[in-house]
Amino acid sequence: MKYLTILVFALSLSACFSVKAKEEPFSVDLNSPKISIGKIQAQFDGFLSIGSIRTLDVTVDYYPTEDAVCLQYRIDFMTFYQFWDREGRAAYPVALEKYKDDYAQRKLNEKGSMKTRRQYGRIDCFIIWQAAAYTVRAKANTFIDLGYDIKNVSNSRASFFTIYQKEAEFITESSNELRSTKGVPMYLTRAQADELAELFNQELIKTLVPATEKKFGNTNIDSY
């Protein structure tokens, strides 16, 4: 009987930990209130991955309700909303400093590859993608690899810090149709990467959020 009691207790404890471990996936409502943080420029692969890399604008917004920063860009007729949670934003400058150290010490592999694109770690992210306002708005949780790549620019080899948004899939509820997106690498010069690091800075974000919109977890604070 004694051993049976211990076994029941152990199973109950295990079930308790299992329930706690199941957290809600990170997601963001695109219609939530947002605050404009700024804009940066970044490089992407050529049109339909053909030709040399091109420079595009990336809009950076903060969603206080979900405590998420969104990088919005449009490429190949598709608009992407790439959401970073606080943990991901904290990992970004750490990865960037490792890259800058390797760059300064000439430790980078001169042949960029999929391996170098994940050199400095992987983080979780949530993305939304949509071709136009009247089309299906797909969404999914995926990963971002942080690393570097070497690209040809004006007949010269150039090094870039990379944010590699991995492929994702979404199944529509109405028609059970599969919507997928391929992986999208974003290439940043050190100056551009530093600009994004500044926009990810939590202290800066705090100054942009009005007191009435600040949150404690998911609960509105009662100001007094």
Order of alpha helices (4+ residues) and beta strands (2+ residues): alpha-beta-beta-beta-beta-alpha-alpha-beta-beta-beta-beta-beta-beta-alpha-alpha-beta-beta
